[in-house]
Amino acid sequence: MSTPTLWTIPIQPLGKPIRAALTLQSIPFRMPSAEEYTHFQSNLKPEFRGKFPHAKIPAWEDPSKDLLLFEGAAIARYVSTLSANSTLLGSTPEQAAQVDQWIHLTESEVDVYTNLVRAVCTGGIAGYSKPAHTFFLQRQLRALKTLNTHLASRTYFVGERLTLADLFVAASIQKAVDLTMDKEVRAQVPHVVRHMETIANHPQLKEIYGEIKYTDKGLQFVPPKKEKEEKKKEVKPKAEAKPKEEKKPKKKEVEEDDDDEPLVPEEPKKKNPLDDLPKSTFNLEDWKRAYSNMETRGADGALEWFYKNYDPAGFSIHRVAFKYPTELTQTFMSSNQITGFFNRLEASRKYLFASVGVLGQTNDSLIEGVMVCRGDKVEPVVDVAPDWESYEYSPIDLSKPEDKEYFEGAMAWDLEVAGKKWVDGKNFK
């Protein structure tokens, strides 16, 4: 029987919980040698893409079972079931769900913001935005505090034994403390740091997790140095002298980047036509604060505030729905899709509020919700996201009872469509 191959590299955070799960169960596996695999080269070759079309690691190859897997969480979950006595996914279906819960939260609310901060600070996202940078850190801290509260009276996330949730969260936190979780942040979440150190220093796992590096100051954007233009000396031409050829400035060397995509050159900023609209009496930022701080329904609630202050001449409300619901599988993956869509709408933050959720169950779900947009059309607000056309948009008329009921359901996260109930939601605010 051939030994399965885990395609990863030693420093990859997503590979660590997989390697840890295999090691704790004494499951044999191999990793490619440095001669066999070079990242950003080997994974782009036809032979690798033939097995893993998305060309990402970690990836799992088990010829004995004719099995090819990619995506770290999926591989980690699968290998955690390979031992008959494994409790890495808990001992009951309820504990298994809790394991998934903590992995999903960490993946979508901690690790994704580590990656976004790194991208926005190092040029992976063209055009640095201080508000976006601050927003990413605030969202990450919110999730870290949730983890910290849970761990305040616990050693492990689920039950009294180490599970895949612990392995996964520890790898993500180890990555974050080197990039975004600086000294000030770590002081606010001591139980999260303690938990990560416990897992990373486990006798069987210490070699896998490696050295823990702590940053004193979180990753910051450093503006690129401007090249000094050479001053051209004006020389009066001599009668018979040939004009000298101007020396072309040397091309600025581009620092090698560890991302698998080239940096996008920054485009000149264009004025958004939405800024030229007549001033509205409805303050979107005030609405976002009202929605965050008030109960949604009921007297003196957020909806009541909205109806008192909404300006239909300056704003419009739209129903949004993902066009391809048959492609949706796990509800947590659909929730991640909403997060990704919202991240790509960042450039329209001052023109948009949205409440979008997943309705239904695994392999039978919808992504639907509402958007409050500046202006009378949705396209100028959402076309900043490359995938905006994957969603359908239709105007909502609050004078129609059925439209108003849908709007309130999406805002209150109790919307039901075609018998499918709301199971998870996200707000863009």
C-alpha positions in Angstrom: 0.0 0.0 0.0 1.4 3.4 -1.0 1.9 6.1 1.6 -0.3 9.2 1.1 1.3 12.5 0.2 0.5 15.7 2.0 1.5 18.5 -0.4 2.5 21.3 1.8 5.7 23.1 3.1 6.9 23.1 6.7 6.0 26.8 7.3 2.5 26.8 5.9 0.0 27.5 8.7 -2.8 25.5 7.0 -0.6 22.5 6.7 0.2 22.4 10.5 -3.2 21.2 11.8 -3.3 18.4 9.2 0.2 17.2 10.0 -0.6 17.5 13.7 -3.8 15.4 13.3 -1.9 12.7 11.4 0.9 12.6 13.9 -1.4 12.3 17.0 -3.1 9.3 15.3 0.2 7.8 14.2 -1.1 7.8 10.6 1.8 7.4 8.1 2.2 10.1 5.4 4.9 11.8 3.5 5.7 15.4 2.5 7.5 16.3 -0.7 11.2 17.1 -0.4 12.6 20.5 -1.3 13.9 19.0 -4.5 10.5 17.6 -5.3 8.4 20.7 -4.6 9.2 24.4 -4.9 6.3 26.6 -4.0 4.9 28.9 -6.8 6.7 26.8 -9.3 5.9 23.1 -8.9 2.2 23.8 -8.1 1.9 25.7 -11.4 3.2 22.9 -13.6 0.8 20.9 -15.7 1.4 17.6 -13.8 0.3 19.3 -10.5 -2.6 21.1 -12.0 -3.7 17.8 -13.6 -4.4 16.5 -10.1 -5.2 19.7 -8.3 -6.7 22.2 -10.9 -6.8 25.1 -8.4 -3.0 24.7 -7.9 -3.1 25.4 -4.2 -1.6 23.7 -1.2 -2.2 22.0 1.2 -3.4 19.1 -1.0 -3.8 15.4 -0.2 -3.0 12.5 -2.5 -3.8 8.9 -1.6 -3.3 6.6 -4.6 -4.5 3.6 -2.7 -7.9 5.2 -2.4 -7.8 7.1 -5.7 -8.4 10.2 -3.5 -7.3 13.8 -4.3 -8.3 16.6 -1.9 -7.5 20.3 -1.5 -8.5 23.0 1.0 -6.9 22.8 4.4 -10.0 22.5 6.6 -11.5 19.7 4.4 -8.2 17.7 4.5 -7.8 18.2 8.2 -11.4 17.0 8.9 -10.9 13.9 6.6 -7.6 12.8 8.1 -9.0 13.2 11.6 -11.3 10.3 10.9 -8.6 7.8 9.7 -8.1 6.3 13.2 -10.9 4.2 14.5 -10.4 5.5 18.1 -9.9 9.2 17.1 -11.6 11.8 19.2 -10.2 14.7 17.2 -13.7 15.5 16.0 -15.2 15.0 19.4 -17.0 12.0 20.8 -20.6 12.9 19.8 -22.3 14.6 16.8 -22.8 17.6 19.1 -19.1 17.9 19.8 -18.3 17.4 16.1 -20.5 20.4 15.4 -18.8 22.4 18.0 -15.4 21.5 16.5 -16.6 22.8 13.1 -18.0 25.9 14.8 -14.6 27.1 16.2 -12.7 26.2 13.0 -15.2 28.1 10.9 -15.1 31.2 13.2 -11.3 31.2 13.2 -11.0 30.7 9.4 -13.6 33.4 8.5 -13.1 35.9 11.2 -9.4 35.7 12.3 -7.3 34.2 9.6 -9.0 36.0 6.7 -8.3 39.3 8.3 -4.6 38.4 9.0 -4.4 37.8 5.2 -6.2 41.0 4.3 -4.1 43.2 6.6 -0.9 41.6 5.1 -2.3 42.2 1.6 -3.3 45.8 2.2 0.0 46.7 3.9 2.4 45.0 1.4 0.7 46.0 -1.9 -1.2 42.8 -2.5 -4.3 45.0 -2.7 -3.7 48.0 -4.9 -4.1 51.3 -3.1 -3.6 51.4 0.7 -6.7 52.3 2.7 -6.4 53.2 6.3 -10.1 52.8 7.0 -10.0 49.3 5.5 -6.9 48.4 7.5 -8.5 49.6 10.7 -11.8 47.8 9.9 -9.9 44.5 9.3 -8.2 44.8 12.7 -11.4 45.6 14.5 -13.2 42.6 13.0 -10.3 40.3 13.9 -10.2 41.6 17.5 -13.9 41.0 17.9 -13.5 37.3 17.0 -10.4 37.0 19.2 -12.4 38.2 22.2 -15.0 35.6 21.5 -12.3 32.9 21.5 -10.8 34.4 24.6 -14.1 34.5 26.5 -14.7 30.8 25.7 -11.2 29.8 26.8 -11.3 31.7 30.1 -12.5 28.7 31.9 -11.3 25.9 29.6 -8.1 24.3 28.5 -9.5 23.1 25.2 -12.2 24.4 22.9 -14.5 21.3 23.0 -14.7 18.9 25.9 -11.7 17.9 28.0 -9.6 16.6 25.2 -7.6 18.1 22.4 -9.5 18.2 19.2 -9.0 19.4 15.6 -10.4 22.8 16.7 -7.4 23.3 19.0 -5.0 22.3 16.3 -6.6 24.6 13.7 -7.0 27.7 16.0 -3.5 27.4 17.3 -2.0 27.5 13.8 -4.0 30.5 12.9 -3.1 32.4 16.1 0.6 31.5 15.7 0.5 33.2 12.3 -1.4 36.2 13.7 0.9 36.9 16.6 3.7 37.4 14.1 1.7 39.8 11.9 -1.4 41.5 13.4 -1.7 40.5 17.1 0.8 42.8 18.5 1.7 43.3 22.2 -1.4 45.5 22.8 -3.8 43.0 21.3 -2.3 40.0 23.0 -2.8 41.7 26.4 -6.5 41.8 25.6 -6.8 38.1 24.8 -4.4 36.3 27.2 -6.3 33.0 27.2 -6.1 32.8 23.4 -2.3 33.2 23.6 -2.0 30.7 26.4 -4.0 28.2 24.4 -1.8 28.6 21.4 1.4 28.2 23.4 0.0 25.1 25.0 -0.8 23.4 21.7 2.4 24.6 19.9 4.6 23.3 22.8 2.8 19.9 23.0 5.6 17.3 23.0 4.3 15.5 19.9 3.6 18.8 18.0 6.4 21.2 18.9 8.4 20.2 15.9 5.4 20.7 13.6 4.4 24.2 14.9 8.0 25.4 15.3 9.2 28.6 16.8 6.6 31.2 17.9 7.4 34.7 16.8 5.8 37.6 18.5 5.6 41.1 16.9 5.7 44.1 19.2 3.9 46.3 16.6 1.4 45.0 14.1 2.1 45.1 10.4 2.0 48.7 9.1 1.9 50.2 5.6 5.1 51.8 4.5 4.7 54.2 1.5 7.1 53.4 -1.3 10.0 55.8 -1.7 9.6 58.2 -4.6 12.4 58.1 -7.2 14.2 61.4 -7.4 14.0 62.8 -10.9 17.3 63.8 -12.4 17.5 67.5 -13.0 18.1 68.2 -16.6 20.6 70.8 -17.4 19.8 73.2 -20.1 22.7 73.4 -22.6 22.8 75.8 -25.4 23.3 73.9 -28.6 26.6 74.5 -30.5 26.5 75.1 -34.2 27.9 71.8 -35.3 27.3 69.7 -32.2 24.9 66.7 -32.4 22.2 66.7 -29.7 23.0 64.2 -26.9 20.7 61.4 -26.4 18.8 61.6 -23.1 19.6 58.8 -20.7 16.6 56.7 -19.9 16.1 56.2 -16.2 16.7 52.8 -15.0 13.7 50.6 -14.3 12.9 50.5 -10.6 13.7 47.0 -9.3 10.7 45.2 -8.0 11.2 43.4 -4.8 10.4 39.8 -4.9 7.0 39.1 -3.4 5.9 35.8 -1.9 2.4 36.0 -3.3 1.3 33.8 -6.2 -0.1 36.8 -8.1 1.8 39.8 -9.4 1.1 43.1 -7.7 -1.6 45.2 -9.5 -0.3 48.7 -10.5 -2.2 51.4 -8.7 -4.6 53.2 -11.0 -5.3 57.0 -10.7 -8.2 57.6 -8.4 -11.4 58.4 -10.1 -14.1 60.5 -8.6 -17.2 58.4 -7.8 -20.3 59.9 -9.5 -22.3 59.0 -6.3 -20.4 61.8 -4.6 -22.1 64.3 -7.0 -25.6 63.3 -5.9 -27.7 65.9 -4.1 -27.2 65.8 -0.3 -29.6 63.4 1.4 -31.3 63.8 4.8 -30.6 60.2 5.5 -27.2 59.7 7.2 -26.0 56.2 6.4 -23.4 56.2 9.1 -26.0 57.1 11.7 -28.2 54.2 10.4 -25.3 51.8 10.8 -24.8 52.9 14.4 -28.5 52.6 15.1 -28.6 49.1 13.7 -25.6 48.1 15.7 -26.8 49.5 19.0 -30.6 48.9 19.0 -32.8 45.9 18.9 -33.9 45.4 15.3 -37.7 45.0 15.9 -40.0 46.6 18.4 -40.7 50.1 19.8 -37.7 52.4 19.6 -35.9 49.7 17.6 -33.6 50.0 14.6 -36.4 49.5 12.0 -38.5 52.2 13.6 -35.5 54.5 13.4 -35.0 53.6 9.8 -38.6 54.3 8.8 -38.4 57.7 10.5 -35.2 58.8 8.8 -35.1 57.0 5.4 -34.9 59.2 2.4 -36.1 57.4 -0.8 -35.0 60.3 -2.9 -31.4 59.9 -2.0 -31.2 56.1 -1.4 -32.8 52.9 -2.7 -33.4 49.4 -1.2 -32.7 46.3 -3.2 -33.2 42.6 -2.7 -30.0 40.6 -3.5 -29.9 36.8 -4.2 -27.1 34.5 -5.4 -27.9 33.3 -8.9 -26.6 29.8 -8.6 -28.0 28.2 -5.5 -27.5 24.7 -6.8 -23.8 25.3 -6.5 -24.1 25.9 -2.7 -23.1 22.9 -0.5 -22.1 23.4 3.2 -23.9 26.3 4.8 -20.6 27.5 6.5 -19.0 27.7 3.1 -21.9 29.8 1.8 -21.4 32.1 4.8 -17.7 32.4 3.8 -18.8 33.3 0.3 -20.9 36.2 1.7 -17.8 37.4 3.7 -15.7 37.3 0.6 -18.3 39.2 -1.4 -18.5 41.9 1.3 -14.7 42.2 1.4 -14.7 42.9 -2.3 -17.3 45.7 -1.7 -15.0 47.6 0.6 -14.6 50.5 -1.8 -18.3 51.2 -1.5 -18.5 51.2 2.2 -19.7 54.8 2.5 -22.5 54.2 0.0 -23.8 50.8 1.2 -25.4 48.9 4.1 -26.3 45.2 3.6 -27.8 42.4 5.6 -27.4 39.0 3.7 -27.7 35.5 5.0 -27.7 31.8 4.3 -31.2 30.2 4.3 -31.8 26.4 4.3 -29.5 23.5 5.0 -26.5 21.7 3.6 -26.9 21.1 -0.2 -30.3 22.9 -0.1 -29.7 26.5 0.6 -30.0 30.1 -0.7 -28.0 33.3 -0.2 -30.4 36.2 0.0 -30.8 39.6 1.7 -31.2 43.3 1.3 -29.0 46.3 0.4 -29.5 50.0 1.2 -27.7 51.9 -1.5 -26.8 55.5 -2.2 -28.7 56.7 -5.3 -31.5 55.0 -7.2 -29.5 52.2 -8.8 -27.6 49.3 -7.3 -25.0 48.9 -10.0 -22.8 51.9 -9.3 -22.5 50.7 -5.7 -21.8 47.0 -6.2 -19.8 47.0 -9.5 -16.6 47.5 -7.5 -16.8 43.7 -6.7 -15.6 41.6 -9.6 -18.3 39.0 -8.8 -21.2 41.4 -8.5 -22.9 39.9 -11.5 -23.2 36.5 -9.8 -26.1 38.0 -7.8 -29.5 39.2 -8.9 -30.8 42.5 -7.7 -34.4 43.8 -7.6 -35.8 47.0 -6.1 -37.8 46.8 -2.9 -40.9 49.0 -2.5 -41.6 49.5 1.2 -45.2 50.5 0.4 -45.9 46.9 -0.7 -46.5 44.6 2.3 -44.7 41.7 0.9 -41.6 43.8 0.1 -41.7 45.3 3.6 -42.0 41.9 5.2 -39.0 40.6 3.3 -36.9 43.8 4.2 -37.7 43.5 7.9 -37.0 39.7 7.9 -33.5 40.2 6.3 -32.7 43.0 8.7 -33.8 41.0 11.8 -32.2 37.8 10.5 -35.4 35.8 10.7 -36.2 35.8 7.0 -37.8 32.7 5.5 -38.0 32.1 1.8 -39.7 29.1 0.2 -39.7 27.2 3.5 -36.0 27.8 4.0 -35.1 29.5 7.3 -32.3 31.8 8.1 -29.3 29.9 9.5 -26.4 32.4 9.4 -26.0 36.1 8.4 -23.5 38.9 7.7 -23.8 42.6 7.8 -21.9 45.1 5.6 -21.7 48.3 7.6 
